[in-house]
Amino acid sequence: MRDKSIKIPVDQNFNQFKSKRAYELEDQKGDEYKKYREKWVQNPKNFILEDGPINLDIEITNCCNLKCPMCPRTVMINDNVPVNGGNFNTGFMEFSLYKSLIDQAVELGIKAVKLNWLGEPTMHKDLVKMVAYAKDKGILDVLINTNGVFVNKKIAKELIEAGLDKLLFSFDSPYKEDYEKIRIGADYEEVIENIKYVNKLRNDLNKINPITRVSMVMMRENQHQFKDFLDMFKDHVDIVAWSEYTNKEELLGDERKRIKRKKIKNFACAQLWQRMFVSWNGNIAVCCADVKMEYAIGNAFKEKLKDIWKNDRYQYLRNMHMEGKYDSIPICSKCDMPEFYEEAKK
């Protein structure tokens, strides 16, 4: 039974500075885009469940060229952390599965797809083909997160021409030494050049998209650097942003480093009404924090997305959150998102 005191604050843990151009572009995207963005906020707040998620996160690969210390992927590989009862295996999604996911998304009225989760999407040989297929099928908002290392002139042009809507770069310090300590394996100057080139090329081609964003993960080591980070990128991308660091030991279940989480009253997680995560091998998770697939909800090779979205396990999670009992679910009790939301209200 729903507890009517439960309220969902959406995206309060993510902070950004949007340029005038970014606001203007979103205004130009039309009524369908505005309705989709309104649903992103209002559906979880009012516990409205559509036929499918608003956004489908498709992990086209979980391979990555970097070894960032704050990334749970790095820890899982280095410490041999088991995933869904087995080893952490890497691979690339087959185009046939991807095509099926996009076709199902269109049937369900899904408006947005993001083509990554734990991995670096520019490592997939079919990335441009995947973007073009989603756009040709009518997906309204196609976006990727990238570390930017492989976003050279060739792939930048191909992604723009394929119709990519948003290109989101992760870049965690304005200073070379600190950046290369965090983004282990990346070259500071080369990535900066790649980021700046995308906007220039887009403008030279007289294209509207992609909207570009550069974000940093805010940690103790770099939190004092954000002003310089903002000054560095504000004239070269449409949005400059930061997100709060998520305790990877919590997500990975390292009992030696567990922080006892206090229960946040009246909290429910928005992602249960917004998103579904499909890993490269078809396994499906309910949220971005379930990197170990502790609560795998189904498999896209065996079931349809519409059936998984409303299956008993998914509904159980939603019910527990609506009743204010999120902390009784092991993976949710470890998540620091409730505390981010509580802090944002102050």
Buried (B, 14 or more C-beta within 10 A) or exposed (E): EEEEEBEBBBBBBEBBBBBEBBEEBBEEBEEEBEEBBEBBBBBBBEBEBBEBBBBBBBBBBBBBEBBBBBBBBBBBBEEEBBBBEEEBEBEBBBBEBBBBBBEBBBEBEBBBBBBBBBBBBBBBEBBBBBBBBBBEBEBBBBBBBBBBBBBBEEBBBBBBEBBBBBBBBBBBBBBEEBBBBBBEEBBBEEBBBBBBBBBEBBEEEEEEBBBBBBBBBBBEBBEEBBEEBBEBBBEBBBBBBBBBBBBBBBBBBBEEEEEEBEEBEBBBBBBBBBBBBBBBBBBBBBBBBBBBBBBBBBBBEEBBBEEBBEBEEBEEBBEBBBBBBBBEBEBBBBBBBBBBBBEBEE
